[in-house]
Amino acid sequence: MSERDASFYLEPDVYLFTTFVIEHGVITGFVAQLEVYREGGWHPVIRYDTAHGEAHIDYLNPGGRTYDKVWLGEKAPYNRLYAAITATLRAEYRTHIARWHRQRRR
């Protein structure tokens, strides 16, 4: 079993934190969290993970708390799901950040 970090910047102030556990070529767990840098600190915006033994999405408010959880109905192996999630976050990160900013203004 090996844990790997595959995190990277999408923009200077937007970071995609990703880590996964791989066993014999099979991803058995992961976290993919989109973060934005504002007002001197990094803030989580949305997180996909496999805590609780099943893949799900945590929608996070500007305070960093989960306000909605969506179960994806997927269990290990997560290879294809992890690849799809990271591709989706790369393509749609601006939408998630805009939602986060709208919540901040409330």
C-alpha positions as CSV (number, residue, x, y, z in Angstrom):
1,M,0.0,0.0,0.0
2,S,1.3,3.4,-1.0
3,E,0.0,6.9,-0.5
4,R,0.7,9.4,-3.3
5,D,0.3,13.1,-3.6
6,A,-0.7,14.4,-7.0
7,S,-1.5,18.0,-6.0
8,F,-1.0,21.0,-8.3
9,Y,-1.9,24.7,-8.9
10,L,-4.6,25.5,-11.4
11,E,-3.9,29.2,-11.0
12,P,-1.5,31.0,-8.6
13,D,-4.4,31.3,-6.1
14,V,-6.2,28.0,-6.9
15,Y,-4.9,24.7,-5.7
16,L,-6.1,21.2,-6.3
17,F,-5.0,19.0,-3.4
18,T,-5.2,15.4,-4.3
19,T,-3.9,12.3,-2.6
20,F,-4.7,8.7,-3.1
21,V,-3.9,5.2,-1.8
22,I,-2.9,2.6,-4.3
23,E,-2.5,-1.1,-3.8
24,H,-1.3,-3.3,-6.7
25,G,-2.3,-0.7,-9.2
26,V,-5.8,-0.2,-7.7
27,I,-6.8,3.1,-6.1
28,T,-8.5,2.1,-2.8
29,G,-9.1,5.6,-1.4
30,F,-8.6,9.3,-2.3
31,V,-9.2,12.9,-1.5
32,A,-9.5,15.6,-4.1
33,Q,-10.0,19.1,-2.6
34,L,-10.3,22.4,-4.5
35,E,-8.8,25.3,-2.5
36,V,-8.7,29.0,-3.1
37,Y,-6.3,31.6,-1.6
38,R,-8.1,34.6,-0.2
39,E,-7.4,37.1,2.6
40,G,-4.1,35.6,3.6
41,G,-5.1,32.0,3.7
42,W,-6.2,28.9,1.8
43,H,-9.9,27.9,2.0
44,P,-11.5,24.6,0.9
45,V,-14.2,25.0,-1.7
46,I,-15.3,21.5,-2.6
47,R,-14.0,18.0,-1.6
48,Y,-14.4,14.6,-3.1
49,D,-13.3,11.7,-0.9
50,T,-13.8,8.1,0.1
51,A,-14.2,8.6,3.8
52,H,-17.0,6.4,5.3
53,G,-16.1,3.7,2.7
54,E,-17.9,5.3,-0.2
55,A,-17.1,8.1,-2.6
56,H,-18.9,11.3,-2.1
57,I,-18.8,15.1,-2.5
58,D,-18.6,17.6,0.3
59,Y,-19.8,21.0,-0.7
60,L,-18.1,23.4,1.7
61,N,-19.1,26.9,2.8
62,P,-16.7,29.8,3.3
63,G,-16.4,28.8,6.9
64,G,-15.0,25.4,5.8
65,R,-18.0,23.4,6.9
66,T,-19.9,20.9,4.8
67,Y,-23.4,22.2,3.9
68,D,-24.3,19.4,1.5
69,K,-23.0,15.8,1.0
70,V,-23.7,13.9,-2.2
71,W,-23.1,10.2,-2.3
72,L,-21.7,8.9,-5.6
73,G,-22.6,5.3,-5.1
74,E,-19.1,4.1,-5.9
75,K,-16.9,1.8,-4.0
76,A,-13.3,0.7,-4.6
77,P,-11.6,0.3,-7.0
78,Y,-11.6,4.1,-7.7
79,N,-9.2,4.4,-10.6
80,R,-11.7,5.6,-13.2
81,L,-13.7,7.7,-10.7
82,Y,-10.5,9.5,-9.4
83,A,-9.5,10.3,-13.0
84,A,-12.9,11.6,-13.9
85,I,-13.1,13.7,-10.7
86,T,-9.7,15.4,-11.2
87,A,-10.6,16.1,-14.9
88,T,-13.9,17.6,-13.9
89,L,-12.4,19.8,-11.2
90,R,-9.8,21.0,-13.7
91,A,-12.5,21.9,-16.2
92,E,-15.1,23.4,-13.7
93,Y,-13.1,24.9,-10.9
94,R,-14.1,28.5,-11.8
95,T,-17.8,27.5,-11.3
96,H,-17.1,26.1,-7.8
97,I,-15.1,29.2,-6.8
98,A,-17.9,31.5,-8.0
99,R,-20.4,29.6,-5.9
100,W,-18.1,29.9,-2.9
101,H,-17.8,33.7,-3.4
102,R,-21.6,34.0,-3.7
103,Q,-22.0,32.3,-0.4
104,R,-19.3,34.5,1.2
105,R,-21.3,37.7,0.3
106,R,-24.5,36.5,2.1
